[in-house]
Amino acid sequence: MDIKNKYVTIKTNINGAPKESNFEIKVENVSFIIESESKDVVVKNLFVSIDPYQINRMKSQSSSQGTISFATAITPGESIDSYGVGRVLFSHRPDFKKGDLVAGLLTWGEYSIVKEGSLLNKLDPIMGFPLSYHVGVLGFSGLTAYGGFFEVCKPKPGEKVFVSAASGSIGHLVGQYAKLLGCYVVGSAGSQEKENFLKERLGFDDAFNYKQETDLKSALKRCFPQGIDVYFDNVGGRMLEAAVANMNSFGRVAVCGVISEYTNATTRAAPEMLDIIYKRITIKGFLAADLMNVYAEFLSKTVEYLKSGKLKTIEDVSQGVESIPSAFIGLFNGENIGKKIVKVADE
Amino acid sequence: MDIKNKYVTIKTNINGAPKESNFEIKVENVSFIIESESKDVVVKNLFVSIDPYQINRMKSQSSSQGTISFATAITPGESIDSYGVGRVLFSHRPDFKKGDLVAGLLTWGEYSIVKEGSLLNKLDPIMGFPLSYHVGVLGFSGLTAYGGFFEVCKPKPGEKVFVSAASGSIGHLVGQYAKLLGCYVVGSAGSQEKENFLKERLGFDDAFNYKQETDLKSALKRCFPQGIDVYFDNVGGRMLEAAVANMNSFGRVAVCGVISEYTNATTRAAPEMLDIIYKRITIKGFLAADLMNVYAEFLSKTVEYLKSGKLKTIEDVSQGVESIPSAFIGLFNGENIGKKIVKVADE
């Protein structure tokens, strides 16, 4: 069986902000002679997820942040794996049949060959949501938001919650989960449009455009006259320092992402450790992969919230494999509102 | 009743490293006309604790670290409260009688007037330990070490534990508790003498003199070829950064003190947040006052370990109220080994 697979790769490692010239669209003729004992599943990709953390996998291991050997490196020239949704094109495995809808670790390309042991699950189509939801709000972005907020932050109703990159794929969900719990929620974002979106569309109690603030500490003091109990950190850097300075006793910081530090290792946060001691603050890094214990709860709650209209999800969808590099680069320029997804093919 | 009370005070707020000229010994004639309904307890101080954290209370609130309003400020000219052991000289309260041994919040002086509601407990003399132990290993230093290690770090036998300022009042106990649990323990300290002391006297698996290391990251890599699971942080700054870089997945940092930052706000730690995320590291500040739930357990275990010789405590005792300023200043020059205590009077 022959297919022509168009996919995205990096030309070399990327150690700063990503640029179009770092990427390449390759077309490869792939011949499958899948033997009957093969466990490979060939998937036609439909939607793929575009996430900032991928940049950490594109860095050279000798970079100043090269200790991040925990993130599996992406090899220049090879395909880039990414969460996504697709349809089985070929499989000898009894658990995956041709035509099955699946979600799992696919690639930034038209087709994926998913090896045994790699993340792949059949998708339940009875839910009746757009397929793209399974890449975002019902996929890893949703789980990260739900589990990161409820499991890592251990929030209580009435607590004061701050979310940075609040209009992003995870932030816009965290803020809504926090509102649904009965928290006071403030988000930061990088434009007036996003600020309005958070307050008017998503029901945040307050929001601010960090680019308009000369002093983040004062901005947070203004938004949180009673202090911050929970900070869901997507950006790191100066914002983390300002949040710690405004935190209440026994405050919790869930470190989900540090986008301000991904492409610039010199913006590292130096929070005031005296605050951390005297206010008994906990700062905790986490990965969605560790939150599978709440997956079932996350899914049932989130489906319920979506169906009742209590939770809104916003998607920013580009079309075609060719749009992947610019979609990815746009994440670091704050171009997207909500979850960034590329639609690779029609269903 | 008249007493002449000699006590230590600060002349003005202190915003850098403390110097002799910042302190003053005052002598005051105090007349007590304690009415029968007074709840004040007058205590003759015997031993007082000398702790680095007090410097944070001496700073002016307008300093760059002035957000630390959580630590009750020490007012220039007034007496300085501190944990200590003494004997009741005068009391109308039925729970404290003249001659009773007590431990609690006394002052850096010859006498303390302890108000109702302030920390004061009768000391059980049947334990048979030197009275000074109740200021250190059986007092707040011990509780901080025990609770900070077991409750905050949640260590398991076999885990790799790093302790900074390991020859200090708290560090030298943490390392021994960790050894008693069955951990691999490495300490850092500021001299060859202290390094030897940790390895030869206290049974640490390894130790290093941080002043002899050009690269703390490499030093920790050498001492922890399998990585660090638990870091008990007494110093902050570059050491915290190096520890985070060498940490294993799900590593825990208990932030007990940041002595490198107390007198120099420019040495703030900027740990690599990518490490914190990918390795799911938890950084947690704590205060001994929050650990009272393990007080009984701490005391019974520690008494047992001391009696059986499994735990050694080291004290560095100066004599007389006049020695308090230099004893305190010495903490920031690394002069003490073990718990720094001033003996104010004979029993």
Interface residues (C-beta under 8 A of the other chain):
Chain A: N56 Q65 T67 I68 F70 A71 G236 L240 A245 S249 V255 C256 G257 V258 E261 Y262 R268 A269 A270 P271 E272 M273 L274 D275 I276 I277 Y278 K279 R280 I281 T282 I283 K284 G285 F286 L287 D290
Chain B: N56 Q65 T67 I68 F70 A71 G236 L240 A245 S249 V255 C256 G257 V258 E261 Y262 R268 A269 A270 P271 E272 M273 L274 D275 I276 I277 Y278 K279 R280 I281 T282 I283 K284 G285 F286 L287 D290
